[in-house]
Amino acid sequence: MHTPNVKPLLIIVEGPTACGKSTLVKGLRRKLPDVALAHMPRPPKDIIHSPWLMETHYMTPLRDGRHVDVLLDRWVYSNMAYSAVFKNQARCAPWNLERWALEWFRPLAVFLTADASTLYTRIRERNEARLPHVVDRIENLTRLVAEYKDIEAQCGLPKVGVPTDGDGWTPAATL
């Protein structure tokens, strides 16, 4: 629950497909029932080339609710990673977005990671038709894991990296 005169929390959960984001978010929702859950809508096609579009898309939903604690399932970092790998677009820096997040919230970026073979196995086990065909190729997953690691290293927000392994362990198991 948000305390007056204290900036609200913003917990951002990031990582590639099948790394455990949804599991962690569900566990956090059980532990923190008063935290608002937010999902970022799919960004406009050319958002990566427009700082104004990026700011409008990624900050407006947060600005409207900046007086409550927020748990965010993906944010700008996912768009950066997937665009770099699957669209061969140069990654832009989200510095203004991070500045606003720091100004309005007490943010924490949680980066979940797993190796590409673990992600590949999880995707295959799910047999998810909604996943783009490019995500189910091991070489693309390897590039995606590397992209997220680089984004995590450059992230300007307080952050924590959480590895997941192939033995069924998920971050929510520690809650």
N, C-alpha and C positions, 0 to 999 in steps of 0.2 A: 504494500500500500504506500502511496506517495505521501511524504511528509511536507507540509507547507514550509516555504522558505528554503527548501532543499531541492536542487535540480532532480527531476525524475530520472530513473534508470532507462537506458536503452541497451538492451542485450541483442546483439546481431549474431545470428548463427549462419555461418557460411561453410561452403565446401562443395565438392563435386557430387554428381548424382550417385546415390546409393552409399554415401559415407556415414549416414546415421543422423542427419539433420532433423528429420521428422520425429524420430525416436527421442532425441534430446529435447526437442520443443515440447512434445507430449509430456515428458517427465518434468520439465520445468513448469509447465502449466499446472500440473498436479501440486507441485511444491509452492508455486506462486500464483494462486488463483485470482488475485486482484490485478495482475499484470495484463495489460491489453495485448492481444495477439494481432500482429499485422503481417500481411503478405504484400509484397510489392507486385503491382500489376506488370504484365509483360511490357517492356519499354518500346517506344516507337522505333521504327526501323533504323533511322539514321541518328539516333540519340548520341552515339559515341562521338559524333562530329560537332555537336552543339552544346557548349557549356550551359547555355540558357535552358535548353530542353532537359539536360541532365539535372540541373538544379530544380527545375519545376517538377519533374517526374519523381525524383527521389526524396525531395524535402517537403513538398506540399502535404502529403499524408502525415508526416511527422510533425510539421508545424501546426497542423490543425489539432493534434492531440498532445502537444508538448507539455501538458500539465499533469500527465499520467505516466506511470511506468509502462514501457513498451518492450515486448519481445518480438523481434523481427526475424522471420524465416526468410533469409536471403536479403541482400541489399545490392548496392552498386557493384560490389566486388564480383558477384556471379556474372553480371552482364559483361564486365571487363574480361573475365577469364574465358567465358564461352565465345565472346566475339573475337578474341585473339586467336583461339584455337580453331573454331569452326568457320569463321568468316575472314580470317587472315587480316583483321583490322588491328591497327596500332592501338595499344592500350593508352587511354588518357588517364591523367592523374585526377583523383577525386578530392583534391585538397580543399576546395570550397565546401564540399559536402561534409568532409571531416571537420572543418572549422565550425560549421553550423552545428553539427552533432555535439561537438565539445562545448559550444556556447549554450545550447539549449538543454543538454542532457548530461548525465554521468554515463558515458558509453563504455561498453565492453564488447569487442569483436571476438567471437569464438570461432576459430577456424578448425573444422574437423578434417582429418586426413586419413587416407588409407592408400595402400599401394594399388596400382592399376589392375593387377590380377584379382585382388579382393573385390574391387568395384565391378570388374567384369563378371565375376561369379555371382555377385549379388544381383546385378542387372539381369543376367540370364535366369536366375532362380525366380525373379519376379515376373519374367516374361511380359514386361510392360510394353504394350503396343503404342503407348503414348510417347515413348522415348524416340527421339530422332535416330535414324539408322546409323548416323555417324558416331553416336555415343557408345554404341555397342561394339566398337572396334577397339581392340586393346591398344593399338598405337595412338589413337586419339585420346584414350583415357590416360595414357602415359604423359602425353603433352598437357592434358588438362590438370593432372596432379602437379606437374612442374609449374604450370602457370599460377595455380593457387598458392604454392609455396613461395613463389616470387612476390605475389600480391601481399601475402601475409608478412613477408620480410619488409615490405615498403609501407605497410599500413601505418597511418599516423595516429590511430586511436589506441587506447589501452587494449591489449589483446592477450589471448591465450590460445595456444595450439593444442589440440587434443587428438592424439592418434587413435584410430580404431584398428582392430586386427581381424584376421580371418576366422577367429574362433567364436564368433557370435557376440563378443563383448561390444557393448555400445556405451556411449558416455552416460546415458540415462541410468545405467546400472549402478553408477556411483552416487546417485541422488538419495 
